[in-house]
Structures are given as structure tokens and as C-alpha cells.
Amino acid sequence: MIPIIGLVIGLVIGLFLDPSVPFWMQPYLPIAVIAALDATFGALRAVLDGIFDDKVFVISFLSNVVVAALIVFIGDQLGVGSQLSTGVVVVLGVRIFSNVASIRRHLFHA
């Protein structure tokens, strides 16, 4: 119940304050969101498999976001940021779809 309340409070604050993303952070935000989604779907899969650990989730969530942003940052410094961004999206996208497929099999037994 606490996470749902936190989500609602965060959404309300975000809607009223209308925050803007700084220009320098804009290339990293989509990658961070995809990395966070990967960790979230992995956690949901772990819950359904009965092996969820909150410490592992927090570490996975933070490390996914930091590593993905670091890869894109290094790519920007090398002049190949868009190619590395695409690579990160593909790798994390495959993981997300794999986790979703496992969740679907678990929920629908198909």
C-alpha cells in the first residue's frame, strides 16, 4: 500500500510542479527509464518465482540506471553516443521482453 501511495503523491506533485529536464540530461533520461523498467520487470518476475529480495532489487535498479547512463555518457564522449544508446536499448529491451514472457507464462500458464 505504501508504494502505491508514494506513486500517487509523486504523480500529483509532478503534475502540479511540471518539472523540466535539463538539456544536458535529456539524452540519458530515456536510457535510465528503460534500465529502471528492466529492473522492475525483473523484480516482478522474481516475486512470481518466489525469489524476490528487496536488497537485490534496489541494487539492480540503481546499478542498471547508473551503468546504462555511464555507457551512453562514454559514447557521447567518444562521439558514438547514439550507437551506444541503441545498443543499450536493444539489450535491455530483450531482457524486458524475456521477463514479460516469463511473467505471462507464470500468470496464464501458457
N, C-alpha and C positions, 0 to 999 in steps of 0.2 A: 504494500500500500504506500509506503514511503517513497519508493521510486516514482510511482505514478503521480503523487502529489508534487514531487520535485519537478517532474516533467511539465505538469500543468503550470506551476509557478514560473518555470523558465520560459515557457511559451508566452505566457501573459506579459512577463517583463520584456521579452524580445519584441512582442508586437507593439507595446507602448513606447519603448525606447527607440525602436527602429535603428539598431546598431549598424554601422557600416564597416566593411572590411578594409583595412589599409591596403593601398595599392601594392606595396611590396609583398603582402601576404596572399594576394589573390591567386597566384599560381599554385600555392601549397594547400589551400583550403579544400579543393575537390579531392586531392590525394589523401588528405587527412580524414575526410569523411568516408572515403572508400575503405581506408585502413580501419577506421572505427567500426564500420559495418561488418567487415571481415571478423573482427574480434567479437562483435555482438552475436552474429550468426554462429560463430564457433562456440560461444557460451551457451546459446540456446540448444545447440546440438549436444553439448556436454550435459546440460540439465536433463534432456530427454534420455541420454545414455546412462544417467545416474552417476556421472563422474565429475560434476561441476565443483570447482574450487574457486572461491572468491578471490584469493590472492593470485592465483594463476590468471584469472580474468583481468584483474587490474593491471598486472604486469604485461600481459599480452596486449591489452588495449593501448596502454601508454607506449610500449615498445613498437607496436605496429605503426602508430602515428608518427613517432619520432624517426624511426628508420625510413619510412616512406618519404617523409619530408626531407630527411637528410639526403636520400638518393636523388630527389628532384633538385635540391639545392646544389649538390655536387654537379649534377648535369647542367644546371644553369651556369655554374662557374666554368665548365668546360665548353659551353656553347651547344650542348645537346640536350637541354632540359626537356624539350617536348618529346624527344625519343625515349628518354628515361621515364617520363611521365606516362607515356603509352605503355611501356614495359611494366611499370608498377600497376597500372590499371588492369592490364591483361592478367598478370599473376594473381593479384588479389581478387579479380573478377572470377577467375577459375576456382579459387578457394571458396568464394561466396557461393557460387552455383553448386559446388560439391557439397557444402554444408547444407544448403537449401534442399538439395536432392536427398540427403540423408534424413533431414527433418521430415520431408514429405513421406519418405518410406516408413519412418517411425510412426507418424501420425495416421497415415492412411493404409499402412501395411501393404503398400504396392510399390 
